[in-house]
Structures are given as structure tokens and as C-alpha cells.
Amino acid sequence: MSEILLGITGGIAAYKSAMLVSKLVQHGCGVSVVMTQSATELIAPKTFEALSRRTVRTSVFHTDRIYAHIELARQADLFCIAPATANILAKAANGIADDLVSTLILSFDGPVLFAPAMNTAMWNKAAVQRNVRQLREDGALFIGPENGHLSCGETGAGRMAEPEKIVEEILRHIHP
Ligand SMILES: Cc1cc2nc3c(=O)[nH]c(=O)nc-3n(C[C@H](O)[C@H](O)[C@H](O)COP(=O)(O)O)c2cc1C
């Protein structure tokens, strides 16, 4: 059984990650979900616990597993961050590890797939594009973002790739 680590950060597209977990489980993957504090403001960890049938972890310190920030990385075949905020891209591009999701990005040595989602102005910002370039150079994988309707009411680049496409991309990498 393939093991997917799914990091959910604080973008409104986090609601679509529920479908992503459900589809991965239906494909026979084991899915462990980790969330940032911002993500828990937008969608409840319980939703992901119900869909993955596993504990969802949100903190390096307040967790049932004292070495969660290392052990979750050891058991994963691929680490997908969906949605990936501008903030997590900046942290990952600079090796910052100040919460569970960003710490796991450093402790994981397999493929990391980012599915960015944000407002068009944020996505086009030089700093964000610089961070994406740096991450690509460092070997990170990306899917999207796509053009389309954004929850802020605008239309443009920044929409998270659809869960079906993210699942296809994940499966392509773990079963080449
Ligand atoms: C309703 C709402 C929606 C948000 N959507 C996004 C988003 O799609 N992309 C993004 O980069 N930030 C978004 N933010 C801002 C992030 O939540 C904020 O930058 C936060 O610090 C990100 O923290 P994290 O990367 O640790 O999850 C949103 C904030 C709110 C209140």
C-alpha cells in the first residue's frame, strides 16, 4: 500500500482536499494528514480524520507521537501539500521549519508535490514566483495553479488544481 503524507495549509481551497483524501483512499493509498493552524481555521481536522480513518496532526509538540515530525516523513512515499499557501512556499524555499508541515518538508527525503492556491496578485508577486523557482531548482514538483474562478470573487491564475488531477499526478509519481 502506498503511503501519502498530505499537508494542508491555510487556503480556502482546503475544502477540496477532503475530496483528495477520499479519492486517494479509494485508490488504496494510506493517507496521513497534517495541517497548519491556519488550515484548521478553514476546515475541521475531524473531516480528514473521518476520510483517512487516521489521526490528523497539527503541531510538533501537542501530538500523540513525540517524533511525529520525523516518523510521518519516514513512512511516506510522497508528500503532497494541497493547498499550498504563499506562506508555505516561502518557508519551504528558505528551509524554515516553524510548524509541523514545514518541519516535515525538511525531514522528508522523497518527492514533494506542491499544489499552490492563492489570489492572482499573490501568485504573480515577484517573491512568490522567486520561491517557486527556488523550490523547482531544489527538486520540488508542482501541479497548477490553474486559471479560473477564485473564491475572492476574481478570475485569474491561482485556482488549486482539481483533486482528480492531483490524484493522477500523485499516482504517476508513486507508480511510474
Ligand atoms: C478565508 C481565507 C482564505 C485564504 N486563502 C488563502 C489562499 O488561498 N492562499 C494563500 O496563500 N493564503 C490564503 N489565506 C491567507 C493565509 O491563511 C495566511 O497567509 C496564513 O498565514 C497561512 O498560514 P499557513 O501557510 O501556515 O497555513 C487565506 C486567509 C483567509 C482568512
The ligand as a Gaussian input file, in Angstrom:
#p B3LYP/6-31G(d) Opt

LIG

0 1
 C      -10.672000      32.992000       4.170000
 C       -9.183000      32.961000       3.913000
 C       -8.714000      32.379000       2.766000
 C       -7.345000      32.363000       2.494000
 N       -6.926000      31.783000       1.338000
 C       -5.601000      31.787000       1.057000
 C       -5.144000      31.152000      -0.133000
 O       -5.908000      30.604000      -0.929000
 N       -3.818000      31.168000      -0.379000
 C       -2.909000      31.755000       0.474000
 O       -1.705000      31.735000       0.181000
 N       -3.331000      32.352000       1.616000
 C       -4.638000      32.371000       1.931000
 N       -5.064000      32.960000       3.091000
 C       -4.079000      33.577000       3.980000
 C       -3.339000      32.519000       4.790000
 O       -4.260000      31.767000       5.575000
 C       -2.278000      33.182000       5.687000
 O       -1.254000      33.731000       4.854000
 C       -1.692000      32.219000       6.679000
 O       -0.691000      32.903000       7.417000
 C       -1.100000      30.979000       6.030000
 O       -0.557000      30.135000       7.013000
 P       -0.068000      28.660000       6.680000
 O        0.774000      28.734000       5.448000
 O        0.730000      28.303000       7.891000
 O       -1.269000      27.809000       6.556000
 C       -6.433000      32.969000       3.394000
 C       -6.912000      33.539000       4.572000
 C       -8.273000      33.530000       4.824000
 C       -8.758000      34.177000       6.100000

